[in-house]
């Protein structure tokens, strides 16, 4: 969505219209937009502001505060590496470093081919199976640095890009 298309703008206006009778519609609107487009860039926030009367500053504050909203496109496979205390003390930093090394990106970035995004997460509530990694909702328990290359290769193989 380098430049917001007319059909994209219409879709955003339609989403905003769904919640016109809600007292506090912003989270629902942003959630629907995130699900529809995969991210919420500034030009989208401007359309939401125009449709709702909520300032761009307030919208931007919400988008940047909540980790499930993104200002940039995410990859097809989102690798969420838990860095909560239990995971961290069991080597989670080395695991996220290995994903970064293999994929050539840092946490918060997406590979150039749009396949992978690495996200550093604070806690995914899987302390009993630490260190844990989540990829598009699939949790990998007791992950080790040695397992990372195989996990990446498996996802690449799904796409025929191995």
N, C-alpha and C positions, 0 to 999 in steps of 0.2 A: 504494500500500500504506500509506495513512494509518494504518490500524489493521490488524494482521495478522489475516487471516481464518482460520477453522478449516481450510479447505482449503489455504491457504497454509502454515500451521503443519505440516499433515500432509505436504505436499510437502517441506518442510525436513527433517522427521524422516526421510522416505524417503531423501533425499539423504545425510543423515548415516549412515543404515544401510548405504548402499552401500559405505562405507569403514571399517566397524567393525573389520575385520581388518587395516587398514593401520597401520603403525607411526607415521607422521606424516601424518594425513589432512587437516589443516586447509586447505592450499592447494587440494586437489582439491575439498573440500566448498565452499569459498568460490567457486571458479571455477564449479562447477555452479550454485550459487545465483545468482551474477552473471549467468550465461547464461540462467537461468530467469526471473528477476525484473527484471534490468537494473540492480539496485543492492542494497546490503546495509545497510539501516538498523539502528539499535540493537535494535529488538524482534526482528529476525531473528538478530542476534548473540547475544541472550539465549537463544533457542531452541537455537542451535548449542552454546552453552556448556553448557546443561542436558543435551544429548544426548551431548556428547563429554567433558565434565569439564574442558575448557579454559576458563580464566578469560575473562570478557568483556574485561578489560583486554588480554590477549594477542591476542584476536581483533581487537579494535579497532586495536591496534598494527599488525597485519598488513594490515587493510583500508585503513588510512590511509597505510601505507608504500608499497604497490604502486599505481602510477597506474592500472592496469587495473581496480582495484576502485573502487567509488563508494558513497558514503553517501547520495547523492541520485539521483533518476531522471535519466537522460540523454535527450537528444532523439532523434528518429528518425534524424536526420543528425548525426553527430559530426564536427565540423570540427577536425582536428588540425593546428595551425600549428606547424611546426618552428621553434624558436628556438635551435637549435644554432649553433655558431660560424659555419659556412659560410653557413647560411641568414640568420643575424642580420646579418652584414656585407653581405649582398646585399638587405637591406630587409625582412626578415621581420616586424620590429616594426610597420612601417607597414601591412603586409598584415593582421596580426591586429587592428590598430587599426581598419582599414576594415571588416573583418567585424563587429567590435564596434559600430561606428557604424551600419552598415546594419541589424543585427539588434537593436540596443538592449540588448545584454547584454555583460557582461565575460567574460574567460576564466574557465572553471570554472562558468559559469552556463548555464541552459537557457531558451529563449524560453517565454513564457507558454503558447503553443499546443502546446508539447512537440515542436516540429519540429526545432529546432537546438540543439546544445550546442557551445560553443567551448572547446577544450582547448589550452593552451600546452604544447608538447612540447619536451623538451630535445634530442633528436636522433632522427630516424627513419631514419638511415643512407642518406640520399639526397643526400649532399653534392655529388655531381657534377651534380645537376639543381637546385641551390639557386637561389632559395628554394622549398621544397616544402611543399605542403599535402596532407593526406590527408583524404578524406571517406568514411567507412565502407569504408576499405580501397582506395579509388581514389586514386591519387597524381596530383596536379596539379603537373607540373614547371615550374620557372622562372616561378612565379606572379608577377604584378605587381599593384599596387594597382588599376590600370585594369581588370583581369580580374575582380576580386572581385564587382562588382555583377552581372555576367552569370552567374557561377557561382551566386550566391544566387538570381537570377531563374530559372535553369534548374531548380534543386531545388524552388523554389516552384511552378513550372509543372507539375512531375511530380505535384504534389498538387492541382492546380487552384486554387491559392491565390495566383496571380500578380497 
